[in-house]
Amino acid sequence: MSLDANTSTLRRGPADKILRRGPLEAIATTIIAAGVVMLMQPFFLTLYSWSFATTLFGTVMFTIVSKVRE
């Protein structure tokens, strides 16, 4: 009695599709870009004040996500 190779694979749910490197890197890159835009706009002091934290968060997120499986 032999086992089929497809029966031993694990089923992946919707969370496994979202928690992959590609989508998370895209989100992190978008956060970094938003932080840079916030830094360059001259109109709202609140956005300027949070720009460094936003850019830093996106950078740290990108660094962590780069270690996630494909």
mmCIF file as Biopython writes it, N, C-alpha, C and O atoms, coordinates in Angstrom:
data_model
#
loop_
_atom_site.group_PDB
_atom_site.id
_atom_site.type_symbol
_atom_site.label_atom_id
_atom_site.label_alt_id
_atom_site.label_comp_id
_atom_site.label_asym_id
_atom_site.label_entity_id
_atom_site.label_seq_id
_atom_site.pdbx_PDB_ins_code
_atom_site.Cartn_x
_atom_site.Cartn_y
_atom_site.Cartn_z
_atom_site.occupancy
_atom_site.B_iso_or_equiv
_atom_site.auth_seq_id
_atom_site.auth_asym_id
_atom_site.pdbx_PDB_model_num
ATOM 1   N N  . MET A ? 1  ? 0.843  -1.174 0.000  1.0 0.0 1  A 1 
ATOM 2   C CA . MET A ? 1  ? 0.000  0.000  0.000  1.0 0.0 1  A 1 
ATOM 3   C C  . MET A ? 1  ? 0.887  1.236  0.000  1.0 0.0 1  A 1 
ATOM 4   O O  . MET A ? 1  ? 1.683  1.432  0.919  1.0 0.0 1  A 1 
ATOM 5   N N  . SER A ? 2  ? 0.757  2.051  -1.004 1.0 0.0 2  A 1 
ATOM 6   C CA . SER A ? 2  ? 1.597  3.238  -1.102 1.0 0.0 2  A 1 
ATOM 7   C C  . SER A ? 2  ? 0.756  4.488  -0.863 1.0 0.0 2  A 1 
ATOM 8   O O  . SER A ? 2  ? -0.442 4.527  -1.145 1.0 0.0 2  A 1 
ATOM 9   N N  . LEU A ? 3  ? 1.420  5.491  -0.339 1.0 0.0 3  A 1 
ATOM 10  C CA . LEU A ? 3  ? 0.750  6.759  -0.076 1.0 0.0 3  A 1 
ATOM 11  C C  . LEU A ? 3  ? 0.980  7.715  -1.231 1.0 0.0 3  A 1 
ATOM 12  O O  . LEU A ? 3  ? 2.072  7.795  -1.793 1.0 0.0 3  A 1 
ATOM 13  N N  . ASP A ? 4  ? -0.045 8.413  -1.561 1.0 0.0 4  A 1 
ATOM 14  C CA . ASP A ? 4  ? 0.076  9.433  -2.602 1.0 0.0 4  A 1 
ATOM 15  C C  . ASP A ? 4  ? 0.784  10.647 -2.009 1.0 0.0 4  A 1 
ATOM 16  O O  . ASP A ? 4  ? 0.548  10.994 -0.851 1.0 0.0 4  A 1 
ATOM 17  N N  . ALA A ? 5  ? 1.632  11.284 -2.773 1.0 0.0 5  A 1 
ATOM 18  C CA . ALA A ? 5  ? 2.396  12.438 -2.282 1.0 0.0 5  A 1 
ATOM 19  C C  . ALA A ? 5  ? 1.490  13.618 -1.957 1.0 0.0 5  A 1 
ATOM 20  O O  . ALA A ? 5  ? 1.829  14.434 -1.100 1.0 0.0 5  A 1 
ATOM 21  N N  . ASN A ? 6  ? 0.361  13.723 -2.615 1.0 0.0 6  A 1 
ATOM 22  C CA . ASN A ? 6  ? -0.539 14.849 -2.381 1.0 0.0 6  A 1 
ATOM 23  C C  . ASN A ? 6  ? -1.335 14.720 -1.086 1.0 0.0 6  A 1 
ATOM 24  O O  . ASN A ? 6  ? -1.803 15.727 -0.555 1.0 0.0 6  A 1 
ATOM 25  N N  . THR A ? 7  ? -1.497 13.514 -0.571 1.0 0.0 7  A 1 
ATOM 26  C CA . THR A ? 7  ? -2.277 13.339 0.654  1.0 0.0 7  A 1 
ATOM 27  C C  . THR A ? 7  ? -1.504 13.755 1.890  1.0 0.0 7  A 1 
ATOM 28  O O  . THR A ? 7  ? -2.113 14.031 2.923  1.0 0.0 7  A 1 
ATOM 29  N N  . SER A ? 8  ? -0.205 13.808 1.821  1.0 0.0 8  A 1 
ATOM 30  C CA . SER A ? 8  ? 0.580  14.149 3.001  1.0 0.0 8  A 1 
ATOM 31  C C  . SER A ? 8  ? 0.827  15.647 3.137  1.0 0.0 8  A 1 
ATOM 32  O O  . SER A ? 8  ? 1.409  16.080 4.132  1.0 0.0 8  A 1 
ATOM 33  N N  . THR A ? 9  ? 0.404  16.441 2.175  1.0 0.0 9  A 1 
ATOM 34  C CA . THR A ? 9  ? 0.612  17.884 2.275  1.0 0.0 9  A 1 
ATOM 35  C C  . THR A ? 9  ? -0.409 18.492 3.223  1.0 0.0 9  A 1 
ATOM 36  O O  . THR A ? 9  ? -1.530 17.999 3.349  1.0 0.0 9  A 1 
ATOM 37  N N  . LEU A ? 10 ? -0.016 19.543 3.871  1.0 0.0 10 A 1 
ATOM 38  C CA . LEU A ? 10 ? -0.895 20.225 4.809  1.0 0.0 10 A 1 
ATOM 39  C C  . LEU A ? 10 ? -1.818 21.183 4.074  1.0 0.0 10 A 1 
ATOM 40  O O  . LEU A ? 10 ? -1.435 21.798 3.078  1.0 0.0 10 A 1 
ATOM 41  N N  . ARG A ? 11 ? -3.011 21.297 4.569  1.0 0.0 11 A 1 
ATOM 42  C CA . ARG A ? 11 ? -3.934 22.269 3.993  1.0 0.0 11 A 1 
ATOM 43  C C  . ARG A ? 11 ? -3.581 23.652 4.501  1.0 0.0 11 A 1 
ATOM 44  O O  . ARG A ? 11 ? -3.201 23.832 5.658  1.0 0.0 11 A 1 
ATOM 45  N N  . ARG A ? 12 ? -3.710 24.603 3.633  1.0 0.0 12 A 1 
ATOM 46  C CA . ARG A ? 12 ? -3.390 25.975 4.006  1.0 0.0 12 A 1 
ATOM 47  C C  . ARG A ? 12 ? -4.664 26.790 4.039  1.0 0.0 12 A 1 
ATOM 48  O O  . ARG A ? 12 ? -5.479 26.734 3.118  1.0 0.0 12 A 1 
ATOM 49  N N  . GLY A ? 13 ? -4.824 27.539 5.093  1.0 0.0 13 A 1 
ATOM 50  C CA . GLY A ? 13 ? -5.998 28.379 5.240  1.0 0.0 13 A 1 
ATOM 51  C C  . GLY A ? 13 ? -5.742 29.775 4.692  1.0 0.0 13 A 1 
ATOM 52  O O  . GLY A ? 13 ? -4.674 30.043 4.142  1.0 0.0 13 A 1 
ATOM 53  N N  . PRO A ? 14 ? -6.719 30.666 4.841  1.0 0.0 14 A 1 
ATOM 54  C CA . PRO A ? 14 ? -6.557 32.035 4.335  1.0 0.0 14 A 1 
ATOM 55  C C  . PRO A ? 14 ? -5.448 32.800 5.058  1.0 0.0 14 A 1 
ATOM 56  O O  . PRO A ? 14 ? -4.812 33.671 4.463  1.0 0.0 14 A 1 
ATOM 57  N N  . ALA A ? 15 ? -5.210 32.486 6.328  1.0 0.0 15 A 1 
ATOM 58  C CA . ALA A ? 15 ? -4.140 33.174 7.061  1.0 0.0 15 A 1 
ATOM 59  C C  . ALA A ? 15 ? -2.770 32.810 6.506  1.0 0.0 15 A 1 
ATOM 60  O O  . ALA A ? 15 ? -1.870 33.648 6.478  1.0 0.0 15 A 1 
ATOM 61  N N  . ASP A ? 16 ? -2.606 31.568 6.065  1.0 0.0 16 A 1 
ATOM 62  C CA . ASP A ? 16 ? -1.327 31.153 5.490  1.0 0.0 16 A 1 
ATOM 63  C C  . ASP A ? 16 ? -1.053 31.835 4.160  1.0 0.0 16 A 1 
ATOM 64  O O  . ASP A ? 16 ? 0.102  32.056 3.796  1.0 0.0 16 A 1 
ATOM 65  N N  . LYS A ? 17 ? -2.119 32.171 3.431  1.0 0.0 17 A 1 
ATOM 66  C CA . LYS A ? 17 ? -1.928 32.876 2.171  1.0 0.0 17 A 1 
ATOM 67  C C  . LYS A ? 17 ? -1.535 34.327 2.401  1.0 0.0 17 A 1 
ATOM 68  O O  . LYS A ? 17 ? -0.769 34.896 1.624  1.0 0.0 17 A 1 
ATOM 69  N N  . ILE A ? 18 ? -2.055 34.923 3.458  1.0 0.0 18 A 1 
ATOM 70  C CA . ILE A ? 18 ? -1.741 36.326 3.755  1.0 0.0 18 A 1 
ATOM 71  C C  . ILE A ? 18 ? -0.368 36.444 4.411  1.0 0.0 18 A 1 
ATOM 72  O O  . ILE A ? 18 ? 0.390  37.365 4.108  1.0 0.0 18 A 1 
ATOM 73  N N  . LEU A ? 19 ? -0.051 35.515 5.306  1.0 0.0 19 A 1 
ATOM 74  C CA . LEU A ? 19 ? 1.208  35.581 6.043  1.0 0.0 19 A 1 
ATOM 75  C C  . LEU A ? 19 ? 2.350  34.967 5.246  1.0 0.0 19 A 1 
ATOM 76  O O  . LEU A ? 19 ? 3.006  34.028 5.697  1.0 0.0 19 A 1 
ATOM 77  N N  . ARG A ? 20 ? 2.573  35.499 4.080  1.0 0.0 20 A 1 
ATOM 78  C CA . ARG A ? 20 ? 3.672  35.082 3.224  1.0 0.0 20 A 1 
ATOM 79  C C  . ARG A ? 20 ? 4.549  36.284 2.959  1.0 0.0 20 A 1 
ATOM 80  O O  . ARG A ? 20 ? 4.143  37.417 3.219  1.0 0.0 20 A 1 
ATOM 81  N N  . ARG A ? 21 ? 5.723  36.061 2.455  1.0 0.0 21 A 1 
ATOM 82  C CA . ARG A ? 21 ? 6.689  37.132 2.273  1.0 0.0 21 A 1 
ATOM 83  C C  . ARG A ? 21 ? 6.214  38.202 1.297  1.0 0.0 21 A 1 
ATOM 84  O O  . ARG A ? 21 ? 6.352  39.392 1.580  1.0 0.0 21 A 1 
ATOM 85  N N  . GLY A ? 22 ? 5.664  37.809 0.166  1.0 0.0 22 A 1 
ATOM 86  C CA . GLY A ? 22 ? 5.285  38.767 -0.870 1.0 0.0 22 A 1 
ATOM 87  C C  . GLY A ? 22 ? 4.311  39.835 -0.407 1.0 0.0 22 A 1 
ATOM 88  O O  . GLY A ? 22 ? 4.620  41.022 -0.509 1.0 0.0 22 A 1 
ATOM 89  N N  . PRO A ? 23 ? 3.126  39.450 0.106  1.0 0.0 23 A 1 
ATOM 90  C CA . PRO A ? 23 ? 2.178  40.467 0.554  1.0 0.0 23 A 1 
ATOM 91  C C  . PRO A ? 23 ? 2.685  41.296 1.732  1.0 0.0 23 A 1 
ATOM 92  O O  . PRO A ? 23 ? 2.435  42.500 1.797  1.0 0.0 23 A 1 
ATOM 93  N N  . LEU A ? 24 ? 3.389  40.662 2.655  1.0 0.0 24 A 1 
ATOM 94  C CA . LEU A ? 24 ? 3.888  41.409 3.809  1.0 0.0 24 A 1 
ATOM 95  C C  . LEU A ? 24 ? 4.985  42.398 3.418  1.0 0.0 24 A 1 
ATOM 96  O O  . LEU A ? 24 ? 5.059  43.493 3.977  1.0 0.0 24 A 1 
ATOM 97  N N  . GLU A ? 25 ? 5.832  42.022 2.466  1.0 0.0 25 A 1 
ATOM 98  C CA . GLU A ? 25 ? 6.838  42.972 1.979  1.0 0.0 25 A 1 
ATOM 99  C C  . GLU A ? 25 ? 6.179  44.151 1.277  1.0 0.0 25 A 1 
ATOM 100 O O  . GLU A ? 25 ? 6.643  45.285 1.399  1.0 0.0 25 A 1 
ATOM 101 N N  . ALA A ? 26 ? 5.109  43.893 0.547  1.0 0.0 26 A 1 
ATOM 102 C CA . ALA A ? 26 ? 4.387  44.979 -0.116 1.0 0.0 26 A 1 
ATOM 103 C C  . ALA A ? 26 ? 3.770  45.929 0.907  1.0 0.0 26 A 1 
ATOM 104 O O  . ALA A ? 26 ? 3.798  47.146 0.719  1.0 0.0 26 A 1 
ATOM 105 N N  . ILE A ? 27 ? 3.218  45.389 1.976  1.0 0.0 27 A 1 
ATOM 106 C CA . ILE A ? 27 ? 2.646  46.229 3.029  1.0 0.0 27 A 1 
ATOM 107 C C  . ILE A ? 27 ? 3.732  47.045 3.712  1.0 0.0 27 A 1 
ATOM 108 O O  . ILE A ? 27 ? 3.551  48.238 3.956  1.0 0.0 27 A 1 
ATOM 109 N N  . ALA A ? 28 ? 4.861  46.413 4.024  1.0 0.0 28 A 1 
ATOM 110 C CA . ALA A ? 28 ? 5.963  47.125 4.676  1.0 0.0 28 A 1 
ATOM 111 C C  . ALA A ? 28 ? 6.511  48.230 3.773  1.0 0.0 28 A 1 
ATOM 112 O O  . ALA A ? 28 ? 6.825  49.319 4.253  1.0 0.0 28 A 1 
ATOM 113 N N  . THR A ? 29 ? 6.628  47.964 2.486  1.0 0.0 29 A 1 
ATOM 114 C CA . THR A ? 29 ? 7.108  48.974 1.547  1.0 0.0 29 A 1 
ATOM 115 C C  . THR A ? 29 ? 6.131  50.145 1.456  1.0 0.0 29 A 1 
ATOM 116 O O  . THR A ? 29 ? 6.547  51.299 1.356  1.0 0.0 29 A 1 
ATOM 117 N N  . THR A ? 30 ? 4.846  49.848 1.489  1.0 0.0 30 A 1 
ATOM 118 C CA . THR A ? 30 ? 3.835  50.904 1.469  1.0 0.0 30 A 1 
ATOM 119 C C  . THR A ? 30 ? 3.913  51.764 2.726  1.0 0.0 30 A 1 
ATOM 120 O O  . THR A ? 30 ? 3.758  52.983 2.651  1.0 0.0 30 A 1 
ATOM 121 N N  . ILE A ? 31 ? 4.150  51.148 3.870  1.0 0.0 31 A 1 
ATOM 122 C CA . ILE A ? 31 ? 4.287  51.905 5.120  1.0 0.0 31 A 1 
ATOM 123 C C  . ILE A ? 31 ? 5.522  52.798 5.065  1.0 0.0 31 A 1 
ATOM 124 O O  . ILE A ? 31 ? 5.474  53.946 5.506  1.0 0.0 31 A 1 
ATOM 125 N N  . ILE A ? 32 ? 6.614  52.289 4.535  1.0 0.0 32 A 1 
ATOM 126 C CA . ILE A ? 32 ? 7.824  53.109 4.398  1.0 0.0 32 A 1 
ATOM 127 C C  . ILE A ? 32 ? 7.563  54.296 3.482  1.0 0.0 32 A 1 
ATOM 128 O O  . ILE A ? 32 ? 7.953  55.422 3.787  1.0 0.0 32 A 1 
ATOM 129 N N  . ALA A ? 33 ? 6.896  54.036 2.349  1.0 0.0 33 A 1 
ATOM 130 C CA . ALA A ? 33 ? 6.583  55.120 1.412  1.0 0.0 33 A 1 
ATOM 131 C C  . ALA A ? 33 ? 5.660  56.155 2.047  1.0 0.0 33 A 1 
ATOM 132 O O  . ALA A ? 33 ? 5.827  57.354 1.827  1.0 0.0 33 A 1 
ATOM 133 N N  . ALA A ? 34 ? 4.694  55.698 2.830  1.0 0.0 34 A 1 
ATOM 134 C CA . ALA A ? 34 ? 3.798  56.630 3.515  1.0 0.0 34 A 1 
ATOM 135 C C  . ALA A ? 34 ? 4.575  57.495 4.503  1.0 0.0 34 A 1 
ATOM 136 O O  . ALA A ? 34 ? 4.300  58.689 4.628  1.0 0.0 34 A 1 
ATOM 137 N N  . GLY A ? 35 ? 5.533  56.910 5.201  1.0 0.0 35 A 1 
ATOM 138 C CA . GLY A ? 35 ? 6.361  57.683 6.132  1.0 0.0 35 A 1 
ATOM 139 C C  . GLY A ? 35 ? 7.194  58.730 5.420  1.0 0.0 35 A 1 
ATOM 140 O O  . GLY A ? 35 ? 7.356  59.837 5.933  1.0 0.0 35 A 1 
ATOM 141 N N  . VAL A ? 36 ? 7.723  58.408 4.259  1.0 0.0 36 A 1 
ATOM 142 C CA . VAL A ? 36 ? 8.516  59.377 3.491  1.0 0.0 36 A 1 
ATOM 143 C C  . VAL A ? 36 ? 7.627  60.513 2.974  1.0 0.0 36 A 1 
ATOM 144 O O  . VAL A ? 36 ? 8.022  61.679 2.995  1.0 0.0 36 A 1 
ATOM 145 N N  . VAL A ? 37 ? 6.428  60.163 2.514  1.0 0.0 37 A 1 
ATOM 146 C CA . VAL A ? 37 ? 5.488  61.197 2.058  1.0 0.0 37 A 1 
ATOM 147 C C  . VAL A ? 37 ? 5.105  62.101 3.233  1.0 0.0 37 A 1 
ATOM 148 O O  . VAL A ? 37 ? 5.026  63.320 3.082  1.0 0.0 37 A 1 
ATOM 149 N N  . MET A ? 38 ? 4.871  61.507 4.388  1.0 0.0 38 A 1 
ATOM 150 C CA . MET A ? 38 ? 4.550  62.300 5.580  1.0 0.0 38 A 1 
ATOM 151 C C  . MET A ? 38 ? 5.703  63.235 5.941  1.0 0.0 38 A 1 
ATOM 152 O O  . MET A ? 38 ? 5.471  64.349 6.412  1.0 0.0 38 A 1 
ATOM 153 N N  . LEU A ? 39 ? 6.917  62.800 5.728  1.0 0.0 39 A 1 
ATOM 154 C CA . LEU A ? 39 ? 8.084  63.612 6.034  1.0 0.0 39 A 1 
ATOM 155 C C  . LEU A ? 39 ? 8.222  64.800 5.094  1.0 0.0 39 A 1 
ATOM 156 O O  . LEU A ? 39 ? 8.682  65.867 5.501  1.0 0.0 39 A 1 
ATOM 157 N N  . MET A ? 40 ? 7.831  64.621 3.848  1.0 0.0 40 A 1 
ATOM 158 C CA . MET A ? 40 ? 8.049  65.659 2.841  1.0 0.0 40 A 1 
ATOM 159 C C  . MET A ? 40 ? 6.902  66.659 2.704  1.0 0.0 40 A 1 
ATOM 160 O O  . MET A ? 40 ? 7.073  67.701 2.071  1.0 0.0 40 A 1 
ATOM 161 N N  . GLN A ? 41 ? 5.746  66.368 3.279  1.0 0.0 41 A 1 
ATOM 162 C CA . GLN A ? 41 ? 4.625  67.293 3.118  1.0 0.0 41 A 1 
ATOM 163 C C  . GLN A ? 41 ? 4.797  68.485 4.078  1.0 0.0 41 A 1 
ATOM 164 O O  . GLN A ? 41 ? 5.240  68.302 5.212  1.0 0.0 41 A 1 
ATOM 165 N N  . PRO A ? 42 ? 4.453  69.697 3.633  1.0 0.0 42 A 1 
ATOM 166 C CA . PRO A ? 42 ? 4.697  70.890 4.460  1.0 0.0 42 A 1 
ATOM 167 C C  . PRO A ? 42 ? 3.465  71.409 5.201  1.0 0.0 42 A 1 
ATOM 168 O O  . PRO A ? 42 ? 3.534  72.484 5.796  1.0 0.0 42 A 1 
ATOM 169 N N  . PHE A ? 43 ? 2.338  70.687 5.188  1.0 0.0 43 A 1 
ATOM 170 C CA . PHE A ? 43 ? 1.094  71.275 5.666  1.0 0.0 43 A 1 
ATOM 171 C C  . PHE A ? 43 ? 0.693  70.892 7.080  1.0 0.0 43 A 1 
ATOM 172 O O  . PHE A ? 43 ? 0.193  71.737 7.823  1.0 0.0 43 A 1 
ATOM 173 N N  . PHE A ? 44 ? 0.897  69.650 7.467  1.0 0.0 44 A 1 
ATOM 174 C CA . PHE A ? 44 ? 0.398  69.175 8.756  1.0 0.0 44 A 1 
ATOM 175 C C  . PHE A ? 44 ? 1.557  68.770 9.658  1.0 0.0 44 A 1 
ATOM 176 O O  . PHE A ? 44 ? 2.322  67.861 9.338  1.0 0.0 44 A 1 
ATOM 177 N N  . LEU A ? 45 ? 1.672  69.453 10.778 1.0 0.0 45 A 1 
ATOM 178 C CA . LEU A ? 45 ? 2.760  69.182 11.713 1.0 0.0 45 A 1 
ATOM 179 C C  . LEU A ? 45 ? 2.612  67.799 12.355 1.0 0.0 45 A 1 
ATOM 180 O O  . LEU A ? 45 ? 3.611  67.146 12.654 1.0 0.0 45 A 1 
ATOM 181 N N  . THR A ? 46 ? 1.384  67.358 12.564 1.0 0.0 46 A 1 
ATOM 182 C CA . THR A ? 46 ? 1.159  66.044 13.169 1.0 0.0 46 A 1 
ATOM 183 C C  . THR A ? 46 ? 1.694  64.923 12.270 1.0 0.0 46 A 1 
ATOM 184 O O  . THR A ? 46 ? 2.341  63.991 12.747 1.0 0.0 46 A 1 
ATOM 185 N N  . LEU A ? 47 ? 1.417  65.023 10.969 1.0 0.0 47 A 1 
ATOM 186 C CA . LEU A ? 47 ? 1.943  64.009 10.046 1.0 0.0 47 A 1 
ATOM 187 C C  . LEU A ? 47 ? 3.467  64.042 10.021 1.0 0.0 47 A 1 
ATOM 188 O O  . LEU A ? 47 ? 4.116  62.996 10.000 1.0 0.0 47 A 1 
ATOM 189 N N  . TYR A ? 48 ? 4.031  65.232 10.023 1.0 0.0 48 A 1 
ATOM 190 C CA . TYR A ? 48 ? 5.490  65.359 10.035 1.0 0.0 48 A 1 
ATOM 191 C C  . TYR A ? 48 ? 6.057  64.752 11.319 1.0 0.0 48 A 1 
ATOM 192 O O  . TYR A ? 48 ? 7.097  64.095 11.293 1.0 0.0 48 A 1 
ATOM 193 N N  . SER A ? 49 ? 5.370  64.974 12.441 1.0 0.0 49 A 1 
ATOM 194 C CA . SER A ? 49 ? 5.857  64.468 13.723 1.0 0.0 49 A 1 
ATOM 195 C C  . SER A ? 49 ? 5.875  62.943 13.769 1.0 0.0 49 A 1 
ATOM 196 O O  . SER A ? 49 ? 6.760  62.355 14.391 1.0 0.0 49 A 1 
ATOM 197 N N  . TRP A ? 50 ? 4.914  62.300 13.123 1.0 0.0 50 A 1 
ATOM 198 C CA . TRP A ? 50 ? 4.831  60.846 13.131 1.0 0.0 50 A 1 
ATOM 199 C C  . TRP A ? 50 ? 5.568  60.194 11.972 1.0 0.0 50 A 1 
ATOM 200 O O  . TRP A ? 50 ? 5.586  58.966 11.876 1.0 0.0 50 A 1 
ATOM 201 N N  . SER A ? 51 ? 6.174  60.974 11.095 1.0 0.0 51 A 1 
ATOM 202 C CA . SER A ? 51 ? 6.799  60.409 9.899  1.0 0.0 51 A 1 
ATOM 203 C C  . SER A ? 51 ? 7.991  59.507 10.224 1.0 0.0 51 A 1 
ATOM 204 O O  . SER A ? 51 ? 8.152  58.451 9.613  1.0 0.0 51 A 1 
ATOM 205 N N  . PHE A ? 52 ? 8.816  59.912 11.169 1.0 0.0 52 A 1 
ATOM 206 C CA . PHE A ? 52 ? 9.986  59.094 11.497 1.0 0.0 52 A 1 
ATOM 207 C C  . PHE A ? 52 ? 9.560  57.763 12.100 1.0 0.0 52 A 1 
ATOM 208 O O  . PHE A ? 52 ? 10.099 56.714 11.747 1.0 0.0 52 A 1 
ATOM 209 N N  . ALA A ? 53 ? 8.587  57.808 13.016 1.0 0.0 53 A 1 
ATOM 210 C CA . ALA A ? 53 ? 8.109  56.564 13.640 1.0 0.0 53 A 1 
ATOM 211 C C  . ALA A ? 53 ? 7.490  55.637 12.599 1.0 0.0 53 A 1 
ATOM 212 O O  . ALA A ? 53 ? 7.676  54.422 12.663 1.0 0.0 53 A 1 
ATOM 213 N N  . THR A ? 54 ? 6.761  56.197 11.649 1.0 0.0 54 A 1 
ATOM 214 C CA . THR A ? 54 ? 6.138  55.393 10.602 1.0 0.0 54 A 1 
ATOM 215 C C  . THR A ? 54 ? 7.189  54.751 9.704  1.0 0.0 54 A 1 
ATOM 216 O O  . THR A ? 54 ? 7.108  53.563 9.392  1.0 0.0 54 A 1 
ATOM 217 N N  . THR A ? 55 ? 8.165  55.535 9.297  1.0 0.0 55 A 1 
ATOM 218 C CA . THR A ? 55 ? 9.239  54.999 8.454  1.0 0.0 55 A 1 
ATOM 219 C C  . THR A ? 55 ? 10.041 53.936 9.201  1.0 0.0 55 A 1 
ATOM 220 O O  . THR A ? 55 ? 10.393 52.904 8.630  1.0 0.0 55 A 1 
ATOM 221 N N  . LEU A ? 56 ? 10.323 54.186 10.458 1.0 0.0 56 A 1 
ATOM 222 C CA . LEU A ? 56 ? 11.063 53.220 11.265 1.0 0.0 56 A 1 
ATOM 223 C C  . LEU A ? 56 ? 10.268 51.930 11.435 1.0 0.0 56 A 1 
ATOM 224 O O  . LEU A ? 56 ? 10.835 50.842 11.335 1.0 0.0 56 A 1 
ATOM 225 N N  . PHE A ? 57 ? 8.963  52.032 11.689 1.0 0.0 57 A 1 
ATOM 226 C CA . PHE A ? 57 ? 8.119  50.849 11.822 1.0 0.0 57 A 1 
ATOM 227 C C  . PHE A ? 57 ? 8.118  50.035 10.528 1.0 0.0 57 A 1 
ATOM 228 O O  . PHE A ? 57 ? 8.229  48.809 10.563 1.0 0.0 57 A 1 
ATOM 229 N N  . GLY A ? 58 ? 7.994  50.715 9.389  1.0 0.0 58 A 1 
ATOM 230 C CA . GLY A ? 58 ? 8.009  50.019 8.105  1.0 0.0 58 A 1 
ATOM 231 C C  . GLY A ? 58 ? 9.338  49.330 7.845  1.0 0.0 58 A 1 
ATOM 232 O O  . GLY A ? 58 ? 9.373  48.224 7.304  1.0 0.0 58 A 1 
ATOM 233 N N  . THR A ? 59 ? 10.421 49.974 8.225  1.0 0.0 59 A 1 
ATOM 234 C CA . THR A ? 59 ? 11.752 49.386 8.025  1.0 0.0 59 A 1 
ATOM 235 C C  . THR A ? 59 ? 11.952 48.154 8.894  1.0 0.0 59 A 1 
ATOM 236 O O  . THR A ? 59 ? 12.470 47.137 8.433  1.0 0.0 59 A 1 
ATOM 237 N N  . VAL A ? 60 ? 11.538 48.249 10.152 1.0 0.0 60 A 1 
ATOM 238 C CA . VAL A ? 60 ? 11.660 47.099 11.058 1.0 0.0 60 A 1 
ATOM 239 C C  . VAL A ? 60 ? 10.761 45.962 10.580 1.0 0.0 60 A 1 
ATOM 240 O O  . VAL A ? 60 ? 11.153 44.796 10.615 1.0 0.0 60 A 1 
ATOM 241 N N  . MET A ? 61 ? 9.558  46.306 10.135 1.0 0.0 61 A 1 
ATOM 242 C CA . MET A ? 61 ? 8.652  45.286 9.613  1.0 0.0 61 A 1 
ATOM 243 C C  . MET A ? 61 ? 9.239  44.600 8.385  1.0 0.0 61 A 1 
ATOM 244 O O  . MET A ? 61 ? 9.149  43.379 8.252  1.0 0.0 61 A 1 
ATOM 245 N N  . PHE A ? 62 ? 9.838  45.376 7.491  1.0 0.0 62 A 1 
ATOM 246 C CA . PHE A ? 62 ? 10.449 44.796 6.297  1.0 0.0 62 A 1 
ATOM 247 C C  . PHE A ? 62 ? 11.600 43.869 6.674  1.0 0.0 62 A 1 
ATOM 248 O O  . PHE A ? 62 ? 11.763 42.805 6.077  1.0 0.0 62 A 1 
ATOM 249 N N  . THR A ? 63 ? 12.393 44.267 7.656  1.0 0.0 63 A 1 
ATOM 250 C CA . THR A ? 63 ? 13.515 43.437 8.097  1.0 0.0 63 A 1 
ATOM 251 C C  . THR A ? 63 ? 13.021 42.114 8.675  1.0 0.0 63 A 1 
ATOM 252 O O  . THR A ? 63 ? 13.596 41.063 8.395  1.0 0.0 63 A 1 
ATOM 253 N N  . ILE A ? 64 ? 11.964 42.160 9.478  1.0 0.0 64 A 1 
ATOM 254 C CA . ILE A ? 64 ? 11.418 40.936 10.075 1.0 0.0 64 A 1 
ATOM 255 C C  . ILE A ? 64 ? 10.773 40.065 9.004  1.0 0.0 64 A 1 
ATOM 256 O O  . ILE A ? 64 ? 10.952 38.847 8.995  1.0 0.0 64 A 1 
ATOM 257 N N  . VAL A ? 65 ? 10.019 40.694 8.097  1.0 0.0 65 A 1 
ATOM 258 C CA . VAL A ? 65 ? 9.305  39.938 7.064  1.0 0.0 65 A 1 
ATOM 259 C C  . VAL A ? 65 ? 10.269 39.258 6.111  1.0 0.0 65 A 1 
ATOM 260 O O  . VAL A ? 65 ? 9.947  38.213 5.546  1.0 0.0 65 A 1 
ATOM 261 N N  . SER A ? 66 ? 11.445 39.834 5.926  1.0 0.0 66 A 1 
ATOM 262 C CA . SER A ? 66 ? 12.402 39.219 5.005  1.0 0.0 66 A 1 
ATOM 263 C C  . SER A ? 66 ? 12.893 37.855 5.521  1.0 0.0 66 A 1 
ATOM 264 O O  . SER A ? 66 ? 13.502 37.086 4.777  1.0 0.0 66 A 1 
ATOM 265 N N  . LYS A ? 67 ? 12.621 37.567 6.799  1.0 0.0 67 A 1 
ATOM 266 C CA . LYS A ? 67 ? 12.991 36.269 7.363  1.0 0.0 67 A 1 
ATOM 267 C C  . LYS A ? 67 ? 11.866 35.247 7.267  1.0 0.0 67 A 1 
ATOM 268 O O  . LYS A ? 67 ? 12.074 34.077 7.588  1.0 0.0 67 A 1 
ATOM 269 N N  . VAL A ? 68 ? 10.673 35.665 6.831  1.0 0.0 68 A 1 
ATOM 270 C CA . VAL A ? 68 ? 9.508  34.779 6.736  1.0 0.0 68 A 1 
ATOM 271 C C  . VAL A ? 68 ? 9.669  33.881 5.513  1.0 0.0 68 A 1 
ATOM 272 O O  . VAL A ? 68 ? 10.326 34.248 4.538  1.0 0.0 68 A 1 
ATOM 273 N N  . ARG A ? 69 ? 9.063  32.705 5.583  1.0 0.0 69 A 1 
ATOM 274 C CA . ARG A ? 69 ? 9.161  31.743 4.492  1.0 0.0 69 A 1 
ATOM 275 C C  . ARG A ? 69 ? 8.497  32.276 3.226  1.0 0.0 69 A 1 
ATOM 276 O O  . ARG A ? 69 ? 7.658  33.176 3.264  1.0 0.0 69 A 1 
ATOM 277 N N  . GLU A ? 70 ? 8.897  31.697 2.125  1.0 0.0 70 A 1 
ATOM 278 C CA . GLU A ? 70 ? 8.313  32.069 0.829  1.0 0.0 70 A 1 
ATOM 279 C C  . GLU A ? 70 ? 6.921  31.584 0.847  1.0 0.0 70 A 1 
ATOM 280 O O  . GLU A ? 70 ? 6.192  31.765 -0.129 1.0 0.0 70 A 1 
#
